[in-house]
Amino acid sequence: MISYKKIFHGVIWILFLSFLVIYFAQATGYYENINHKKSELTQESIEKFEKDIKSGKKIKVEDYIVKERNYETTLSMVGLYTSNTFAKYFKIGMNKIFGEMDKAVNDE
């Protein structure tokens, strides 16, 4: 039988490892690198646009827009909906709990 102590330690380890991953991603500049790549693509599109204007080519906006992929799936949308619903009812529950505690403390 798994004890609550083992479950607690497992959750703490998962949170700690998640923190380390996020910390090192930030420390190594992972997000800045992604944003830099996006701006480089935009700069390349601007240069292509200027070159096409000088050469007199017909210009279409679609040729210069950097298209981002949509990674949404049914599973991710269900997960997001579940998470938002849980957060909504958790907030309602916490507000009621702390509201009742406030009443108990302030109504002597």
C-alpha positions as CSV (number, residue, x, y, z in Angstrom):
1,M,0.0,0.0,0.0
2,I,1.3,3.4,-0.9
3,S,1.5,5.8,1.9
4,Y,0.6,9.5,1.8
5,K,4.2,10.3,2.6
6,K,5.4,8.6,-0.6
7,I,2.8,10.4,-2.7
8,F,3.8,13.7,-1.1
9,H,7.5,13.1,-1.8
10,G,6.7,12.2,-5.4
11,V,4.7,15.3,-5.9
12,I,7.5,17.4,-4.4
13,W,10.1,15.8,-6.7
14,I,7.9,16.4,-9.7
15,L,7.4,20.0,-8.8
16,F,11.2,20.4,-8.2
17,L,12.1,18.9,-11.5
18,S,9.5,21.0,-13.3
19,F,11.0,24.1,-11.6
20,L,14.5,23.1,-12.8
21,V,13.4,22.5,-16.4
22,I,11.7,25.9,-16.5
23,Y,14.6,27.7,-14.7
24,F,17.3,26.3,-17.1
25,A,15.1,27.0,-20.1
26,Q,15.0,30.7,-19.0
27,A,18.7,30.7,-17.9
28,T,19.9,29.4,-21.3
29,G,17.8,31.9,-23.2
30,Y,15.5,29.4,-24.9
31,Y,12.6,31.8,-25.1
32,E,14.8,34.6,-26.3
33,N,16.1,32.4,-29.0
34,I,12.6,31.5,-30.2
35,N,11.7,35.2,-30.3
36,H,14.9,36.0,-32.1
37,K,14.2,33.4,-34.8
38,K,10.7,34.8,-35.3
39,S,12.2,38.3,-35.7
40,E,14.8,37.0,-38.2
41,L,12.0,35.4,-40.3
42,T,10.2,38.8,-40.2
43,Q,13.4,40.6,-41.3
44,E,13.9,38.1,-44.1
45,S,10.3,38.8,-45.2
46,I,10.9,42.5,-45.2
47,E,14.0,42.1,-47.3
48,K,12.2,39.9,-49.8
49,F,9.3,42.5,-49.9
50,E,11.8,45.3,-50.7
51,K,13.5,43.3,-53.3
52,D,10.2,42.4,-55.0
53,I,9.2,46.0,-55.1
54,K,12.5,47.1,-56.7
55,S,12.1,44.4,-59.3
56,G,8.5,45.3,-60.0
57,K,6.9,41.9,-59.2
58,K,3.3,41.6,-58.3
59,I,2.9,41.7,-54.5
60,K,0.7,39.4,-52.5
61,V,0.5,39.8,-48.7
62,E,0.4,36.0,-48.2
63,D,4.0,35.7,-49.6
64,Y,5.4,37.8,-46.8
65,I,3.5,36.7,-43.7
66,V,5.2,34.3,-41.4
67,K,2.7,31.5,-40.8
68,E,2.6,29.8,-37.5
69,R,1.4,26.3,-37.1
70,N,-1.6,25.5,-35.1
71,Y,-0.9,22.7,-32.7
72,E,-4.3,22.5,-31.2
73,T,-5.8,19.0,-31.1
74,T,-9.1,17.7,-29.7
75,L,-7.2,16.3,-26.7
76,S,-5.5,19.7,-25.9
77,M,-8.8,21.5,-26.2
78,V,-10.5,19.0,-23.9
79,G,-7.5,19.5,-21.4
80,L,-7.8,23.3,-21.6
81,Y,-11.6,23.1,-21.1
82,T,-11.2,20.8,-18.1
83,S,-8.5,22.9,-16.6
84,N,-10.5,26.1,-17.0
85,T,-13.6,24.4,-15.5
86,F,-11.6,23.1,-12.6
87,A,-10.0,26.5,-12.0
88,K,-13.5,28.2,-12.1
89,Y,-15.1,25.9,-9.5
90,F,-11.9,25.8,-7.4
91,K,-12.0,29.6,-7.3
92,I,-15.7,29.6,-6.3
93,G,-15.0,27.0,-3.6
94,M,-12.1,28.9,-2.2
95,N,-14.1,32.1,-2.2
96,K,-16.9,30.4,-0.2
97,I,-14.5,28.8,2.2
98,F,-12.6,32.0,2.9
99,G,-15.8,34.0,3.0
100,E,-17.2,31.7,5.7
101,M,-13.9,31.9,7.6
102,D,-14.1,35.7,7.3
103,K,-17.6,35.7,8.7
104,A,-16.6,33.4,11.5
105,V,-13.6,35.6,12.5
106,N,-15.3,39.0,12.1
107,D,-18.8,38.1,13.5
108,E,-18.0,37.6,17.2
